[in-house]
Amino acid sequence: MTALTEIPVHTLTGQPTSLAAYKGKAVLLVNVASKCGLTPQYAGLERLQQQYGERGFTVLGVPCNQFLGQEPGSAEEIQTFCSTTYGVSFPLLEKIEVNGEGRHPLYAELTAFADAEGTAGDVQWNFEKFLLSPEGEVVARFRPRTEPEDAAVVAAIEAQLPAA
């Protein structure tokens, strides 16, 4: 278990949890927002969940309102939007800050990991993606404009799926 998996977080409904709850699964952790130009990525994220969910994979959505206030809703509003608009079945965490002084400890760890170009640091925008191995290690980072079903994302997910 890594320090990353031990960081306390809460589900969207306020229940305490941590990434340790997903040990043994590949996890695509994504900061999400309901009122963003990239919001349609929810559809691709849900397709990944449907395609790989039974093979030891989950998307984990993390609502964030730091980018032009594009996730203003309450937990209930976020849940309703995600389920009714995109049929989201993957778990969602509580709304947190991913950058700045109020950055959640989870993102303090995640943002230390570099993307394919070797750049670490702040989350650039909504829908930045971090792929975690079944052991809870960050293995890939994809910037916001990289679609969930991009070949590089799919290949990275497939490489992390637990052996059947």
N, C-alpha and C positions, 0 to 999 in steps of 0.2 A: 504494500500500500504506500502511496506517495502522500506527501503533504497536501497536494491538490485534492485528493479524494477525502481528506479529513476536514476540509474547510466547511464550516456550517453554512447552510443555505436554507431557504424555505420554499416550499411548493407555492404555486399561485394561490392556493387556498389557505396558506399560512402554516402548513404543517412543517416541522423541522425535518431536514434531511441533509444529505451530503452526496457527493459523487460516488461515495463508497456503495450507495444503493444500486449503482450501475456496474459494479465490478463484474468482470466476465463478459461485458458487452462493449462493442465499439460504439462510441458516442459522438455524434456531430452536434456540438454545442453552438448555438447561434443566437446573437442578440437580435431580437425581433421588434417590429413596430407595425401598428395598424394603419397609419396614415402617411406612409412613405411611398415614394415612387417604386421602391423595390419590394413593397408588400406582396405583389403577386408571386414572389419566391416561396411564399407559404405553400403554394400548390406543388411545386417541385419538392419541397421538403416533405410534404405529406406523401408524395409518390415514393420517395426514398424509404420512408417509414413503412409503407405498404409492401414495397419490394423486398426489403431486407429485415424487417422487424422480427420475423420468425427465425432468422438466421443469426440472432445475437447482436442486433444493432438497434439503436434508438436515436432519434433526433431529440434534442433537449432545447426547448425555446426559452430564452431569457429576455423578457420585455425590458425595454430601456427607453426612457423619455429624454435622453440627453441631446438628441440630434434634432434641433428645431422643434422640440415638443411634439414629436410625431407618434408618441405613445402616451396620450394624456389620460386614458381610461383607467377606471378602477379594475381590480382583479376580476370582478364579475363581468364587467364590460369587455375586458380583454378575452376572457374565456368564451363569452357569447359570440363575439366577433369571429374568433378563430374557428369555433365549431360550426357556426352557421354559414360563414362566408367561404371557408376553405376545407371544412370537414376535418379539421385537425384532430388527430387521435394521439399524437405524441405528447409527452408531459411538458408542462410549462412551469418555470420557477417564478418566484416573486419578481416584481419590477425592481431593478437595481441600477446603480451607476457603474459604467464600464471604464470611464476615464476620470481624470482630475482628482481633487482632494478627497472626494467622497467615493472614490473607486472601491468597489467591493473587493475584499481579499481574494476572491476567486479570480477576478480579472487582473489583479495585481500579479498573480502567478501566470495566467494565460498570456498576457501581453508581453511577457518576457520571451516568449517563443517567436522566432522569426518566420516570416512567410517564405515562399519559394525564391524570392529575390534577396533574401537575407536580411529583411527589414523587420525588426521587432518594434515594440512601442505601442502607442495608443491605438485603440480601435478606430478605424477611419470613418465608419458610418454604420447605419443599421445593416443587419444581415452579414456581418463578418462571421466566418465559420472557423471553428477549431475542432479538429478530429482527435479524439482520444482513443488510445488502444484499450483493449479489454483489461489491461493492468492499470489504467488510469493515467497513462503518460500522454502528453501532447505529442502527436506525431506529424501533424500537418496544420497549416493555417491558410485559409483562403479569404481573400479580400471581398468586400461586399458585392461588387459587380460580377463576381464569379457565380454563375448560376448553380443551384444545388445539383443539377443533373449534368454538369460539365464533365467531360470525360476524365479529367484529372481528379475531380472529387469522387466520382464513382470508382475509379481505379484505386484510390487511396482507401475508400471504405471497404472495397472487396479484399484488399490486402490485410485489413484488420479484423475481418470477420473471424470469430472463433472457429476452430476446426469442428466439423460436424461429427 
